[in-house]
Amino acid sequence: MNQRGFIKWIIVVVVGIFILTLLRVDIRGIVNSDIGQSNFNYLWELINGAWDWLVWFWGAYLREPFWLIVNALQLPRLWEVFKDSIARGIPTISATGN
């Protein structure tokens, strides 16, 4: 996520908390209530299940094609060239645009 997107999310959260404050919603009371705890536990189980599924899906279907594409494009070689040029102090992109 780029910096603008991250700042945008922070602003959205702050504005959301401000709106809930204006509506006199007690966030701490909701979080500490039995229903709130139950909802957060359910959400955590969903997130863990989704993560487990994504890890399985990556291993079962995506890992092999991904590395075939990376190797076909010779990205590891390009990365080594980039690291070598940085180590030698050769700029890879001109700051002046020339």
N, CA, C and O atoms as a GROMACS GRO file, in nm:
protein
  392
    1MET      N    1   0.085  -0.117   0.000
    1MET     CA    2   0.000   0.000   0.000
    1MET      C    3   0.090   0.123   0.000
    1MET      O    4   0.188   0.130   0.074
    2ASN      N    5   0.055   0.219  -0.083
    2ASN     CA    6   0.139   0.338  -0.088
    2ASN      C    7   0.106   0.431   0.028
    2ASN      O    8   0.010   0.409   0.101
    3GLN      N    9   0.187   0.534   0.042
    3GLN     CA   10   0.173   0.622   0.158
    3GLN      C   11   0.041   0.699   0.156
    3GLN      O   12  -0.019   0.720   0.262
    4ARG      N   13  -0.005   0.740   0.038
    4ARG     CA   14  -0.131   0.813   0.030
    4ARG      C   15  -0.249   0.726   0.075
    4ARG      O   16  -0.338   0.772   0.146
    5GLY      N   17  -0.247   0.599   0.034
    5GLY     CA   18  -0.353   0.508   0.073
    5GLY      C   19  -0.355   0.483   0.223
    5GLY      O   20  -0.461   0.473   0.284
    6PHE      N   21  -0.236   0.472   0.282
    6PHE     CA   22  -0.225   0.449   0.426
    6PHE      C   23  -0.278   0.570   0.503
    6PHE      O   24  -0.352   0.554   0.599
    7ILE      N   25  -0.240   0.689   0.460
    7ILE     CA   26  -0.287   0.812   0.525
    7ILE      C   27  -0.437   0.825   0.509
    7ILE      O   28  -0.506   0.869   0.601
    8LYS      N   29  -0.489   0.787   0.392
    8LYS     CA   30  -0.633   0.792   0.369
    8LYS      C   31  -0.708   0.703   0.467
    8LYS      O   32  -0.812   0.742   0.521
    9TRP      N   33  -0.654   0.580   0.492
    9TRP     CA   34  -0.718   0.489   0.587
    9TRP      C   35  -0.714   0.546   0.729
    9TRP      O   36  -0.811   0.532   0.803
   10ILE      N   37  -0.604   0.608   0.766
   10ILE     CA   38  -0.595   0.668   0.900
   10ILE      C   39  -0.700   0.777   0.914
   10ILE      O   40  -0.767   0.786   1.018
   11ILE      N   41  -0.716   0.860   0.812
   11ILE     CA   42  -0.816   0.967   0.816
   11ILE      C   43  -0.956   0.909   0.825
   11ILE      O   44  -1.039   0.960   0.901
   12VAL      N   45  -0.983   0.804   0.750
   12VAL     CA   46  -1.116   0.740   0.754
   12VAL      C   47  -1.146   0.687   0.893
   12VAL      O   48  -1.257   0.704   0.944
   13VAL      N   49  -1.048   0.623   0.956
   13VAL     CA   50  -1.068   0.569   1.091
   13VAL      C   51  -1.092   0.681   1.190
   13VAL      O   52  -1.182   0.671   1.274
   14VAL      N   53  -1.013   0.788   1.183
   14VAL     CA   54  -1.030   0.900   1.276
   14VAL      C   55  -1.166   0.965   1.258
   14VAL      O   56  -1.234   0.995   1.356
   15VAL      N   57  -1.208   0.986   1.134
   15VAL     CA   58  -1.340   1.046   1.108
   15VAL      C   59  -1.450   0.952   1.156
   15VAL      O   60  -1.550   0.998   1.212
   16GLY      N   61  -1.432   0.821   1.135
   16GLY     CA   62  -1.532   0.725   1.183
   16GLY      C   63  -1.545   0.727   1.334
   16GLY      O   64  -1.656   0.723   1.386
   17ILE      N   65  -1.434   0.734   1.404
   17ILE     CA   66  -1.439   0.741   1.551
   17ILE      C   67  -1.503   0.872   1.594
   17ILE      O   68  -1.579   0.874   1.691
   18PHE      N   69  -1.473   0.981   1.524
   18PHE     CA   70  -1.533   1.110   1.557
   18PHE      C   71  -1.685   1.106   1.539
   18PHE      O   72  -1.759   1.159   1.622
   19ILE      N   73  -1.730   1.045   1.431
   19ILE     CA   74  -1.875   1.034   1.407
   19ILE      C   75  -1.940   0.948   1.515
   19ILE      O   76  -2.047   0.983   1.565
   20LEU      N   77  -1.877   0.836   1.551
   20LEU     CA   78  -1.933   0.753   1.658
   20LEU      C   79  -1.937   0.828   1.790
   20LEU      O   80  -2.030   0.810   1.869
   21THR      N   81  -1.838   0.914   1.815
   21THR     CA   82  -1.837   0.995   1.936
   21THR      C   83  -1.953   1.093   1.935
   21THR      O   84  -2.020   1.111   2.037
   22LEU      N   85  -1.978   1.156   1.821
   22LEU     CA   86  -2.090   1.249   1.810
   22LEU      C   87  -2.224   1.179   1.831
   22LEU      O   88  -2.318   1.238   1.884
   23LEU      N   89  -2.231   1.053   1.790
   23LEU     CA   90  -2.354   0.975   1.809
   23LEU      C   91  -2.361   0.911   1.948
   23LEU      O   92  -2.454   0.836   1.977
   24ARG      N   93  -2.262   0.942   2.033
   24ARG     CA   94  -2.255   0.894   2.170
   24ARG      C   95  -2.250   0.741   2.178
   24ARG      O   96  -2.314   0.679   2.264
   25VAL      N   97  -2.172   0.681   2.088
   25VAL     CA   98  -2.153   0.537   2.089
   25VAL      C   99  -2.030   0.508   2.175
   25VAL      O  100  -1.923   0.564   2.152
   26ASP      N  101  -2.046   0.419   2.272
   26ASP     CA  102  -1.938   0.382   2.362
   26ASP      C  103  -1.862   0.264   2.302
   26ASP      O  104  -1.903   0.149   2.316
   27ILE      N  105  -1.752   0.294   2.235
   27ILE     CA  106  -1.675   0.190   2.168
   27ILE      C  107  -1.618   0.091   2.269
   27ILE      O  108  -1.621  -0.030   2.245
   28ARG      N  109  -1.566   0.141   2.380
   28ARG     CA  110  -1.508   0.053   2.482
   28ARG      C  111  -1.616  -0.040   2.538
   28ARG      O  112  -1.589  -0.158   2.562
   29GLY      N  113  -1.736   0.012   2.560
   29GLY     CA  114  -1.845  -0.071   2.610
   29GLY      C  115  -1.882  -0.182   2.512
   29GLY      O  116  -1.911  -0.294   2.552
   30ILE      N  117  -1.881  -0.149   2.384
   30ILE     CA  118  -1.913  -0.249   2.282
   30ILE      C  119  -1.805  -0.356   2.277
   30ILE      O  120  -1.835  -0.475   2.271
   31VAL      N  121  -1.680  -0.313   2.280
   31VAL     CA  122  -1.569  -0.408   2.272
   31VAL      C  123  -1.566  -0.499   2.394
   31VAL      O  124  -1.537  -0.618   2.381
   32ASN      N  125  -1.594  -0.446   2.511
   32ASN     CA  126  -1.586  -0.524   2.634
   32ASN      C  127  -1.711  -0.606   2.663
   32ASN      O  128  -1.708  -0.691   2.752
   33SER      N  129  -1.820  -0.582   2.592
   33SER     CA  130  -1.943  -0.658   2.617
   33SER      C  131  -1.928  -0.802   2.567
   33SER      O  132  -1.842  -0.832   2.484
   34ASP      N  133  -2.011  -0.889   2.618
   34ASP     CA  134  -2.008  -1.030   2.578
   34ASP      C  135  -2.039  -1.045   2.428
   34ASP      O  136  -1.975  -1.123   2.358
   35ILE      N  137  -2.137  -0.969   2.381
   35ILE     CA  138  -2.173  -0.976   2.239
   35ILE      C  139  -2.059  -0.923   2.153
   35ILE      O  140  -2.027  -0.980   2.049
   36GLY      N  141  -1.998  -0.814   2.197
   36GLY     CA  142  -1.884  -0.759   2.124
   36GLY      C  143  -1.768  -0.857   2.117
   36GLY      O  144  -1.708  -0.876   2.011
   37GLN      N  145  -1.737  -0.921   2.230
   37GLN     CA  146  -1.631  -1.021   2.233
   37GLN      C  147  -1.663  -1.138   2.141
   37GLN      O  148  -1.576  -1.188   2.069
   38SER      N  149  -1.788  -1.180   2.143
   38SER     CA  150  -1.830  -1.290   2.057
   38SER      C  151  -1.814  -1.253   1.910
   38SER      O  152  -1.766  -1.333   1.830
   39ASN      N  153  -1.855  -1.131   1.875
   39ASN     CA  154  -1.842  -1.085   1.736
   39ASN      C  155  -1.696  -1.075   1.693
   39ASN      O  156  -1.661  -1.114   1.582
   40PHE      N  157  -1.611  -1.022   1.782
   40PHE     CA  158  -1.469  -1.011   1.748
   40PHE      C  159  -1.404  -1.148   1.735
   40PHE      O  160  -1.320  -1.168   1.648
   41ASN      N  161  -1.443  -1.243   1.820
   41ASN     CA  162  -1.391  -1.379   1.808
   41ASN      C  163  -1.434  -1.443   1.677
   41ASN      O  164  -1.354  -1.510   1.612
   42TYR      N  165  -1.559  -1.422   1.638
   42TYR     CA  166  -1.609  -1.474   1.510
   42TYR      C  167  -1.533  -1.413   1.394
   42TYR      O  168  -1.494  -1.483   1.301
   43LEU      N  169  -1.511  -1.282   1.398
   43LEU     CA  170  -1.437  -1.214   1.293
   43LEU      C  171  -1.294  -1.267   1.286
   43LEU      O  172  -1.241  -1.288   1.176
   44TRP      N  173  -1.231  -1.289   1.402
   44TRP     CA  174  -1.095  -1.342   1.405
   44TRP      C  175  -1.089  -1.483   1.345
   44TRP      O  176  -0.994  -1.516   1.274
   45GLU      N  177  -1.190  -1.566   1.373
   45GLU     CA  178  -1.197  -1.699   1.314
   45GLU      C  179  -1.211  -1.691   1.162
   45GLU      O  180  -1.149  -1.769   1.090
   46LEU      N  181  -1.292  -1.596   1.114
   46LEU     CA  182  -1.307  -1.579   0.969
   46LEU      C  183  -1.175  -1.538   0.905
   46LEU      O  184  -1.138  -1.589   0.799
   47ILE      N  185  -1.105  -1.445   0.968
   47ILE     CA  186  -0.978  -1.398   0.914
   47ILE      C  187  -0.877  -1.511   0.912
   47ILE      O  188  -0.806  -1.529   0.813
   48ASN      N  189  -0.869  -1.588   1.020
   48ASN     CA  190  -0.777  -1.702   1.024
   48ASN      C  191  -0.811  -1.806   0.920
   48ASN      O  192  -0.722  -1.861   0.855
   49GLY      N  193  -0.940  -1.834   0.903
   49GLY     CA  194  -0.982  -1.930   0.801
   49GLY      C  195  -0.948  -1.882   0.661
   49GLY      O  196  -0.904  -1.960   0.577
   50ALA      N  197  -0.970  -1.752   0.635
   50ALA     CA  198  -0.937  -1.697   0.504
   50ALA      C  199  -0.786  -1.703   0.479
   50ALA      O  200  -0.743  -1.736   0.369
   51TRP      N  201  -0.707  -1.673   0.582
   51TRP     CA  202  -0.562  -1.680   0.567
   51TRP      C  203  -0.516  -1.823   0.539
   51TRP      O  204  -0.432  -1.846   0.452
   52ASP      N  205  -0.571  -1.919   0.613
   52ASP     CA  206  -0.536  -2.060   0.591
   52ASP      C  207  -0.570  -2.103   0.450
   52ASP      O  208  -0.494  -2.175   0.386
   53TRP      N  209  -0.687  -2.059   0.400
   53TRP     CA  210  -0.728  -2.093   0.264
   53TRP      C  211  -0.634  -2.030   0.162
   53TRP      O  212  -0.597  -2.095   0.065
   54LEU      N  213  -0.596  -1.903   0.183
   54LEU     CA  214  -0.504  -1.837   0.090
   54LEU      C  215  -0.368  -1.906   0.086
   54LEU      O  216  -0.310  -1.922  -0.021
   55VAL      N  217  -0.318  -1.948   0.202
   55VAL     CA  218  -0.190  -2.019   0.206
   55VAL      C  219  -0.203  -2.152   0.132
   55VAL      O  220  -0.114  -2.189   0.056
   56TRP      N  221  -0.313  -2.223   0.153
   56TRP     CA  222  -0.336  -2.348   0.081
   56TRP      C  223  -0.347  -2.324  -0.069
   56TRP      O  224  -0.287  -2.397  -0.148
   57PHE      N  225  -0.423  -2.222  -0.110
   57PHE     CA  226  -0.444  -2.191  -0.251
   57PHE      C  227  -0.312  -2.154  -0.318
   57PHE      O  228  -0.286  -2.196  -0.430
   58TRP      N  229  -0.228  -2.076  -0.248
   58TRP     CA  230  -0.096  -2.041  -0.301
   58TRP      C  231  -0.014  -2.167  -0.325
   58TRP      O  232   0.044  -2.185  -0.432
   59GLY      N  233  -0.009  -2.253  -0.224
   59GLY     CA  234   0.071  -2.374  -0.236
   59GLY      C  235   0.019  -2.471  -0.340
   59GLY      O  236   0.097  -2.536  -0.409
   60ALA      N  237  -0.114  -2.481  -0.351
   60ALA     CA  238  -0.173  -2.579  -0.441
   60ALA      C  239  -0.178  -2.532  -0.586
   60ALA      O  240  -0.163  -2.614  -0.677
   61TYR      N  241  -0.199  -2.403  -0.610
   61TYR     CA  242  -0.226  -2.357  -0.746
   61TYR      C  243  -0.136  -2.244  -0.797
   61TYR      O  244  -0.108  -2.238  -0.917
   62LEU      N  245  -0.090  -2.155  -0.711
   62LEU     CA  246  -0.023  -2.035  -0.759
   62LEU      C  247   0.129  -2.037  -0.752
   62LEU      O  248   0.195  -1.972  -0.832
   63ARG      N  249   0.186  -2.109  -0.658
   63ARG     CA  250   0.331  -2.105  -0.637
   63ARG      C  251   0.407  -2.149  -0.762
   63ARG      O  252   0.499  -2.080  -0.806
   64GLU      N  253   0.369  -2.262  -0.818
   64GLU     CA  254   0.441  -2.316  -0.934
   64GLU      C  255   0.434  -2.222  -1.055
   64GLU      O  256   0.539  -2.191  -1.112
   65PRO      N  257   0.315  -2.176  -1.098
   65PRO     CA  258   0.310  -2.082  -1.212
   65PRO      C  259   0.382  -1.951  -1.184
   65PRO      O  260   0.444  -1.894  -1.274
   66PHE      N  261   0.374  -1.904  -1.061
   66PHE     CA  262   0.441  -1.778  -1.026
   66PHE      C  263   0.590  -1.789  -1.049
   66PHE      O  264   0.651  -1.702  -1.111
   67TRP      N  265   0.651  -1.897  -0.998
   67TRP     CA  266   0.796  -1.911  -1.014
   67TRP      C  267   0.835  -1.942  -1.156
   67TRP      O  268   0.945  -1.906  -1.199
   68LEU      N  269   0.749  -2.008  -1.232
   68LEU     CA  270   0.777  -2.029  -1.374
   68LEU      C  271   0.783  -1.895  -1.448
   68LEU      O  272   0.872  -1.873  -1.530
   69ILE      N  273   0.690  -1.807  -1.417
   69ILE     CA  274   0.688  -1.675  -1.480
   69ILE      C  275   0.809  -1.593  -1.436
   69ILE      O  276   0.873  -1.529  -1.519
   70VAL      N  277   0.839  -1.594  -1.308
   70VAL     CA  278   0.955  -1.518  -1.257
   70VAL      C  279   1.082  -1.567  -1.325
   70VAL      O  280   1.164  -1.485  -1.368
   71ASN      N  281   1.100  -1.697  -1.334
   71ASN     CA  282   1.221  -1.751  -1.396
   71ASN      C  283   1.223  -1.726  -1.546
   71ASN      O  284   1.329  -1.702  -1.603
   72ALA      N  285   1.106  -1.732  -1.612
   72ALA     CA  286   1.100  -1.707  -1.755
   72ALA      C  287   1.136  -1.562  -1.788
   72ALA      O  288   1.199  -1.535  -1.890
   73LEU      N  289   1.096  -1.470  -1.702
   73LEU     CA  290   1.127  -1.329  -1.723
   73LEU      C  291   1.267  -1.293  -1.675
   73LEU      O  292   1.310  -1.179  -1.689
   74GLN      N  293   1.337  -1.388  -1.619
   74GLN     CA  294   1.472  -1.370  -1.566
   74GLN      C  295   1.476  -1.258  -1.461
   74GLN      O  296   1.572  -1.182  -1.456
   75LEU      N  297   1.373  -1.250  -1.380
   75LEU     CA  298   1.370  -1.148  -1.276
   75LEU      C  299   1.481  -1.164  -1.174
   75LEU      O  300   1.534  -1.063  -1.128
   76PRO      N  301   1.519  -1.288  -1.136
   76PRO     CA  302   1.632  -1.297  -1.043
   76PRO      C  303   1.759  -1.235  -1.100
   76PRO      O  304   1.834  -1.171  -1.027
   77ARG      N  305   1.785  -1.252  -1.229
   77ARG     CA  306   1.904  -1.194  -1.293
   77ARG      C  307   1.893  -1.042  -1.293
   77ARG      O  308   1.991  -0.973  -1.264
   78LEU      N  309   1.776  -0.988  -1.325
   78LEU     CA  310   1.757  -0.844  -1.323
   78LEU      C  311   1.778  -0.788  -1.183
   78LEU      O  312   1.833  -0.679  -1.167
   79TRP      N  313   1.735  -0.862  -1.083
   79TRP     CA  314   1.753  -0.818  -0.944
   79TRP      C  315   1.902  -0.813  -0.909
   79TRP      O  316   1.947  -0.720  -0.844
   80GLU      N  317   1.977  -0.914  -0.953
   80GLU     CA  318   2.121  -0.916  -0.927
   80GLU      C  319   2.190  -0.798  -0.996
   80GLU      O  320   2.278  -0.735  -0.936
   81VAL      N  321   2.152  -0.768  -1.120
   81VAL     CA  322   2.209  -0.653  -1.191
   81VAL      C  323   2.177  -0.525  -1.115
   81VAL      O  324   2.264  -0.439  -1.100
   82PHE      N  325   2.055  -0.512  -1.068
   82PHE     CA  326   2.015  -0.393  -0.992
   82PHE      C  327   2.098  -0.380  -0.864
   82PHE      O  328   2.149  -0.272  -0.834
   83LYS      N  329   2.112  -0.489  -0.788
   83LYS     CA  330   2.190  -0.485  -0.664
   83LYS      C  331   2.337  -0.452  -0.691
   83LYS      O  332   2.399  -0.376  -0.617
   84ASP      N  333   2.393  -0.510  -0.799
   84ASP     CA  334   2.533  -0.481  -0.833
   84ASP      C  335   2.552  -0.334  -0.869
   84ASP      O  336   2.651  -0.273  -0.829
   85SER      N  337   2.458  -0.279  -0.943
   85SER     CA  338   2.471  -0.138  -0.982
   85SER      C  339   2.459  -0.046  -0.862
   85SER      O  340   2.526   0.056  -0.855
   86ILE      N  341   2.375  -0.081  -0.767
   86ILE     CA  342   2.363  -0.003  -0.644
   86ILE      C  343   2.491  -0.013  -0.563
   86ILE      O  344   2.539   0.088  -0.510
   87ALA      N  345   2.547  -0.133  -0.553
   87ALA     CA  346   2.670  -0.154  -0.476
   87ALA      C  347   2.787  -0.076  -0.536
   87ALA      O  348   2.873  -0.028  -0.462
   88ARG      N  349   2.791  -0.061  -0.669
   88ARG     CA  350   2.898   0.012  -0.733
   88ARG      C  351   2.871   0.162  -0.737
   88ARG      O  352   2.957   0.240  -0.778
   89GLY      N  353   2.752   0.203  -0.694
   89GLY     CA  354   2.719   0.344  -0.691
   89GLY      C  355   2.673   0.398  -0.825
   89GLY      O  356   2.674   0.519  -0.847
   90ILE      N  357   2.634   0.310  -0.914
   90ILE     CA  358   2.586   0.353  -1.045
   90ILE      C  359   2.435   0.374  -1.035
   90ILE      O  360   2.362   0.280  -1.003
   91PRO      N  361   2.387   0.496  -1.062
   91PRO     CA  362   2.242   0.518  -1.054
   91PRO      C  363   2.170   0.442  -1.164
   91PRO      O  364   2.211   0.443  -1.279
   92THR      N  365   2.063   0.377  -1.127
   92THR     CA  366   1.986   0.302  -1.225
   92THR      C  367   1.884   0.389  -1.296
   92THR      O  368   1.842   0.359  -1.408
   93ILE      N  369   1.843   0.497  -1.231
   93ILE     CA  370   1.749   0.593  -1.289
   93ILE      C  371   1.810   0.731  -1.269
   93ILE      O  372   1.848   0.767  -1.157
   94SER      N  373   1.820   0.807  -1.374
   94SER     CA  374   1.881   0.939  -1.366
   94SER      C  375   1.788   1.033  -1.291
   94SER      O  376   1.668   1.039  -1.320
   95ALA      N  377   1.842   1.106  -1.194
   95ALA     CA  378   1.764   1.200  -1.117
   95ALA      C  379   1.728   1.323  -1.199
   95ALA      O  380   1.628   1.390  -1.170
   96THR      N  381   1.806   1.353  -1.300
   96THR     CA  382   1.782   1.473  -1.381
   96THR      C  383   1.693   1.444  -1.499
   96THR      O  384   1.647   1.537  -1.566
   97GLY      N  385   1.667   1.316  -1.526
   97GLY     CA  386   1.581   1.281  -1.638
   97GLY      C  387   1.658   1.268  -1.768
   97GLY      O  388   1.597   1.245  -1.872
   98ASN      N  389   1.790   1.283  -1.766
   98ASN     CA  390   1.872   1.271  -1.887
   98ASN      C  391   1.915   1.129  -1.909
   98ASN      O  392   1.985   1.100  -2.006
   0.00000   0.00000   0.00000
